[in-house]
Amino acid sequence: MILGLAGLALRALLYLAAASLLAVVVVRVGADLLAGIDPFLSPDRRPRLPPRQLAMREIALDLLRQALLAALVVGAVWWRDRDGWRRTLALARAEEPGLRGEPDLPRATGLPASRLLVILLAWPVVHILWVTATAEMFSTSFGRHVSLAPGMPLIAAAAWLAYATLLAPLAEELLMRGEIFARARAFLGPAAAILATGLLFAVAHVSQAGWARPVSLLPLALMLGWLRWRTGRLWPCIALHAWSNLAVLVYVLWPSAT
């Protein structure tokens, strides 16, 4: 089991590292060429870029990284499972598919549409409360009223919001509750698979701010894993992830009353 868990972590790390590396190369080289800069200049000879260009590059990097992550996951699963790739990623109607060479897993228990709707509507409130509590606990700012970067072009702001509320949930769910969850269920029970993928999802969000963000995302990660198990489908996970991200963004960007 330990080797299996290590394999899950390594697989997730490889996907994330490959997507990040490819995105950095493409954005760095592409943006330099568009700006008329030799991308192979040494750091001491590179011209200083204005803050607006740096911000645009960061947004492009985020967008491309998630797009590449989604493409890598779908491409790798298709290459391995061919006709069964949609079942492996829980995008097909069949529930809890087996991987190539593995017996089919037990069918999901199902979730009534009314209960799923209640979860989709109510969970963002729980998520906001937990995120703000975590921000207070770790004395960080991501749970308080913030604003977008001053002078950010409208198209850049729209692209960043699309990344946060659409592209990131799609790519991350394809990886964690799609590929990694299917792999985990090949040798783990439902509860262990939910916990393993939830922890991997949280740890993947460790940043320079430390463990505040992973802790703030852990309840969401566990809920997404439970939803993946109960419904046997990935679309509810993508919807809940996107809706939760949108709710938090609206909350933190909402102008302060003071």
N, C-alpha and C positions, 0 to 999 in steps of 0.2 A: 504493500500500500504506500509506503514511504517513497519508493521509486516511482510509483504512479503519480503521486502528488508532485514530486520533483519534476516529472515529465510535463505535467500540466503547467507548472510555473515556467519552465524553460520554453515550452511552446508559445505561451502568451508573451513572454519576454522577446522571443525571436520575431514574432509578428510586429510587436510595438517598435522594436529597434529597427527592423527593416523599413517600416513605414516612415519612421522619423528620419532615418538616414537618407532615404530616397527623396523625401520632401525637402530636407535641408540642401541637398545637392541641386535639385531642380530649381528651387527658389533662389538660392544664392547665385547660381550660374545664370539663370534666366533673367533675374532682376538686374544683375550686373551688365549683361549684354544689352538689355533694353535701355539702361542708363549710360551706355557707352563706356563702361568700366571693364578693364581686363580682369576677369574673374580669378586669374592666377597671380595677381599682384601680391606681394608680401604685405602683411598687416601694416607695417610702418609706412608703406607707400600708398595705401588705399585712401581715397578722398573721404573726408568726413561727411556722412550723410545727414540731411536734415531730419528732425524728429518725425515729420509726417511720412517720409519715405520709410523710415525704420518701422513705424507703426503699420504701414501698408504691407511691408514684408512679413511682419509677425502674423498679420491676419491671413495672408496668402499661405504662410507656413502651416497655420492651424487647419485651414481648409484642405490643403493638399494632403497633409498627414492623415486626416480622417478618411478622405476619399481613397487614398492608397491603402489604408488599413482595410477598408471594406472590400476593395478589389483583391487584395492579397488573400483575405480569408475565403472569399467566394471562389477565387481561382484555385487555391490550394485544395479546398474541399471538392470542387468539381473535378480536379485532376485525379484525386484519390478515389472518389466514390462515383464519379460520372453520373449515371442515371439517378443515383440516390442522393445527390448533393442537396436538393431542396429538403428532403426528409431529414438529413443529418443536421441541417441548420434550422429545423423546425419551421420551415417556410411552406411545407406541403400540408395537406389535410391529415395525413397519417400521423399518429401521435407516438412520441417516444421511439424513434427509429433506432435500429441497431447499426453499428458501423460495419464496414466491409469485414467479413470474417467473424463477426460477432453475432450472437443470437439477438433477435428483437427484444427490446426492453419492455417491461410491463407498461400497459397503456396508462396515460394520464387519467386522473380521476375526474377531470372536467370541472368547469366552474360556470354556474348559471350566469346568463348575460346580465341579469339585474344586479347580481353581486359584483360582477366585474365593473359595471358602471359605477356603483357606489365606491369601489376602490379607486377608480380613476378620478372621481370627483373629490374624494375626501383625502387621499394620500398627500397631495401637494401641501395641504395645511399642516399635516404632521411633519412633512419634510422641512417646511419653512421653520417651524418651531424648533426642530432638532438642529438645523443649521445655525440659527441664531443663538441657541443655547451653547453649541459647540464654539462659536465665535467668541462668546463671552468667557467660556471656560479657558480657551487658549489665548485670550486677549488679542485676537486678530480682527481684521476689518472686513472680511468677506461677508459677514452677516449683517453689517450695518449699511446705512444709506451711502451709496457711492455714485459715481457718475462716469460716463464714457470720457475718453481722452478729449481734451479741448481741441477744437478744430478738426475733429475727425470727419471726413467727407461722408455725406449721407449714404453713398453706395458702400463705403467701407463699413459703416455701422450696420447696414442691412446685411452685408455679407457675414459680419461677425455674429449677429443674432441668428442668422440661418445656420451657421456653424454650431452654435451652442444649443439650439433647440431642434435641429433636424439632423444635420450630418453627424455630429458627435454621438447622439443616441443611436442612430442607425449603425454606425461602424462599431461602436463599443458593444452593442447588443449582439451583432453578428459574431464578434469574437468571444465574448464572455458567456452569454446565454445561448449562443449558437454552437460554435465549434468546441469551446472548452467545456461547456456543460454536457454536450453529447459525449465527449471523451471521458469526463468524470463519471457519468452514469454507467459507463461500461464496466466500472469496478467499484463504484460507491453507491450506497443507498441514497434516497432522495435528500434526507437531511444533511448528510455529509457532502453531497454534491452542491447543495445550496450554500453551505458554509464555505466550502473550498473556493467556489467561483466568486462568492461575495468578498472573501478576504483578498483574493487576487485582484478583483476590481478595485477595492479600496487602496491596496498597496500600490497599484499602478498610478494612483493620483498623488503619491508623495511628491512634494516639491520643496523649494527652498524654504517655504514657510513651515516645514516640518510635518507633523502628523495631524494637524488640525483638519485639513481637508479630507484625508482618508477617514478619520473618525466621523466627520460630518456626513460622509457618503455611505457608511456601513449599513445603517437601517434600510436605505433605499436599495442597496445591493442585495440584501437578504430578501426584501420584498420582491424584487425582480426575479430572483432565483425561485422563490416560492410560486410566483405567477407562471414562470416557465414550466415548472413541474405540474402545477394544477391544470393549466390549459393545454399543455403539450404544443403550444404555438409560440412563435417569437414576436408576432405583431403586437400582442398586448404589452409585452415588455418594452418594445420600442415606443409605443404610445405613452405608457406611464413614465418612462425615462424622459421623453421629450416634454410632456406636460409638466413634470416636476421641475425640469430645468427652466422652462418658461415661467413658471410660478415664482421660482426663486429670483430670476432675473428681474421680473416686474417688481418684486418686493424690494430688492436691494437698489434698483435704479429709481424707485419712486421718490419724487422730491420730498425732502424733509419738511415737516411743518414748522420748524424753527428757522 
